[in-house]
Amino acid sequence: MQRCQVHKMRNILAKLPEAARAGLKKLIYKAFTAQTYKEGLAQARAIIVQFRERFPAAMKCLEQDLDECLTALKLPQAHRRQTRTTNLLERLFGEGKRRSKVIPRFSSEDSGLTLLFAVLLDASEGWHGLRMNDALRARLEVMRSDPDSPWEDPDLADLVA
């Protein structure tokens, strides 16, 4: 799950009574891992409406930042695994810190930037296994100019056909 989702889930569960946690966790997780952004948003809003009276603090917490927590669902299915967490980014920062910490002082700004650029190149290796075709590239270009534009995931369309 995305870091936002993990924190959000933890905060929501902390506001629920023990008896209700397991059931609501499954429902919320289902919304966070829906096939499409619209589907996830609809499921989460239905949960909020259904449980708002019984658990007002938890539902208010779910409602806050809901759009941001579901952002990964706007991306193509093949890319979600790489983008749904911030683990790669956190690992990148940690690796940069680890490599630069052993060097007491860089001789120049360029030498420090060269080291960090090498760390970035190593991290980019994880993205080389993604399938990209012309349709996905075109869709990503559309998303760049209009992030809220509607679309069907090509991977899902293939499954339905």
C-alpha positions as CSV (number, residue, x, y, z in Angstrom):
1,M,0.0,0.0,0.0
2,Q,1.0,3.6,-0.5
3,R,2.6,5.2,2.5
4,C,-0.4,7.6,2.7
5,Q,-2.6,4.6,2.8
6,V,-0.6,2.8,5.5
7,H,-0.6,5.9,7.7
8,K,-4.3,6.6,7.0
9,M,-5.2,3.0,7.8
10,R,-3.3,3.1,11.0
11,N,-5.0,6.4,12.0
12,I,-8.4,5.1,11.2
13,L,-8.0,1.9,13.0
14,A,-6.8,3.7,16.1
15,K,-10.1,5.6,16.2
16,L,-12.2,2.4,16.1
17,P,-13.3,0.1,18.9
18,E,-11.4,-3.2,18.9
19,A,-14.4,-5.2,17.7
20,A,-14.9,-3.2,14.6
21,R,-11.3,-3.0,13.4
22,A,-11.0,-6.2,11.5
23,G,-14.1,-5.8,9.4
24,L,-13.6,-2.2,8.5
25,K,-9.9,-2.8,7.7
26,K,-11.0,-5.3,5.1
27,L,-13.5,-2.9,3.6
28,I,-11.1,0.1,3.5
29,Y,-8.3,-2.1,2.1
30,K,-10.6,-3.2,-0.7
31,A,-11.3,0.5,-1.6
32,F,-7.5,1.3,-1.5
33,T,-6.8,-1.6,-3.9
34,A,-9.7,-1.2,-6.3
35,Q,-9.3,-1.7,-10.0
36,T,-9.9,1.9,-10.9
37,Y,-9.8,5.3,-9.2
38,K,-13.5,5.9,-9.6
39,E,-14.3,2.5,-8.1
40,G,-12.0,3.0,-5.1
41,L,-13.5,6.5,-4.5
42,A,-17.0,5.1,-4.7
43,Q,-16.2,2.3,-2.3
44,A,-14.5,4.6,0.2
45,R,-17.4,7.1,0.1
46,A,-19.9,4.3,0.6
47,I,-18.0,3.2,3.7
48,I,-18.0,6.7,5.0
49,V,-21.7,7.1,4.5
50,Q,-22.5,3.6,6.0
51,F,-20.4,4.1,9.2
52,R,-20.4,7.9,9.7
53,E,-23.0,7.7,12.5
54,R,-21.3,4.8,14.4
55,F,-17.7,5.9,14.0
56,P,-17.6,9.6,13.3
57,A,-13.9,10.2,14.2
58,A,-12.7,7.3,12.1
59,M,-14.8,8.2,9.1
60,K,-13.7,11.9,9.3
61,C,-10.1,10.5,9.2
62,L,-10.9,8.4,6.1
63,E,-12.5,11.3,4.4
64,Q,-9.5,13.5,4.8
65,D,-6.9,13.1,2.1
66,L,-8.9,10.3,0.4
67,D,-8.1,11.6,-3.1
68,E,-4.4,11.6,-2.4
69,C,-4.5,8.1,-0.9
70,L,-6.1,6.7,-4.1
71,T,-3.9,8.5,-6.6
72,A,-2.0,5.3,-7.4
73,L,-5.3,3.9,-8.8
74,K,-5.1,6.5,-11.6
75,L,-2.0,4.9,-13.0
76,P,-1.8,1.9,-15.4
77,Q,-2.1,-1.4,-13.6
78,A,1.4,-2.4,-14.6
79,H,2.9,0.7,-12.9
80,R,1.0,0.5,-9.6
81,R,3.3,-2.0,-7.9
82,Q,6.2,0.4,-8.4
83,T,4.3,3.6,-7.4
84,R,1.9,2.6,-4.7
85,T,4.6,2.8,-2.0
86,T,7.3,5.3,-1.2
87,N,9.7,2.5,-0.3
88,L,11.8,3.0,-3.4
89,L,12.1,6.7,-2.7
90,E,13.0,6.2,0.9
91,R,15.5,3.6,0.0
92,L,17.0,6.0,-2.5
93,F,17.4,8.7,0.1
94,G,18.9,6.2,2.6
95,E,21.4,4.9,0.0
96,G,22.4,8.4,-0.9
97,K,23.0,9.2,2.8
98,R,24.8,5.9,3.4
99,R,27.2,6.5,0.4
100,S,27.9,10.1,1.2
101,K,28.4,9.6,4.9
102,V,31.6,7.5,4.5
103,I,33.2,10.4,2.6
104,P,34.3,13.0,5.2
105,R,34.3,15.9,2.7
106,F,33.8,16.1,-1.0
107,S,36.5,17.9,-3.0
108,S,33.8,19.8,-5.0
109,E,30.1,20.1,-5.5
110,D,30.4,18.2,-8.7
111,S,32.0,15.1,-7.0
112,G,29.0,15.0,-4.5
113,L,26.5,15.3,-7.4
114,T,28.3,12.6,-9.3
115,L,28.0,10.2,-6.4
116,L,24.3,11.0,-6.0
117,F,23.7,10.7,-9.7
118,A,25.2,7.2,-9.6
119,V,22.8,6.3,-6.8
120,L,19.9,7.6,-8.9
121,L,21.1,5.4,-11.9
122,D,21.2,2.3,-9.7
123,A,17.7,3.1,-8.4
124,S,16.3,3.5,-12.0
125,E,17.2,-0.1,-12.7
126,G,14.0,-1.2,-10.9
127,W,11.9,0.5,-13.5
128,H,13.5,-1.2,-16.5
129,G,11.2,-4.3,-16.2
130,L,8.0,-2.4,-16.9
131,R,6.1,-3.1,-20.0
132,M,5.5,0.1,-22.1
133,N,3.7,0.2,-25.4
134,D,2.6,3.1,-27.5
135,A,-0.9,3.2,-26.0
136,L,0.5,3.5,-22.5
137,R,3.0,6.2,-23.5
138,A,0.2,8.1,-25.2
139,R,-2.0,7.7,-22.1
140,L,0.8,8.9,-19.8
141,E,1.2,12.0,-22.0
142,V,-2.5,12.7,-21.7
143,M,-2.3,12.2,-17.9
144,R,0.6,14.7,-17.7
145,S,-1.5,17.4,-19.2
146,D,-4.8,16.4,-17.6
147,P,-4.4,14.2,-14.5
148,D,-8.2,13.8,-14.0
149,S,-9.0,12.7,-17.5
150,P,-11.1,9.5,-17.7
151,W,-9.7,6.4,-19.2
152,E,-9.8,2.6,-19.1
153,D,-6.7,0.7,-18.2
154,P,-5.5,-1.1,-21.3
155,D,-4.6,-4.1,-19.2
156,L,-8.1,-4.4,-17.9
157,A,-9.6,-3.9,-21.4
158,D,-7.6,-6.9,-22.6
159,L,-9.0,-9.0,-19.8
160,V,-12.6,-8.1,-20.6
161,A,-12.3,-8.6,-24.4
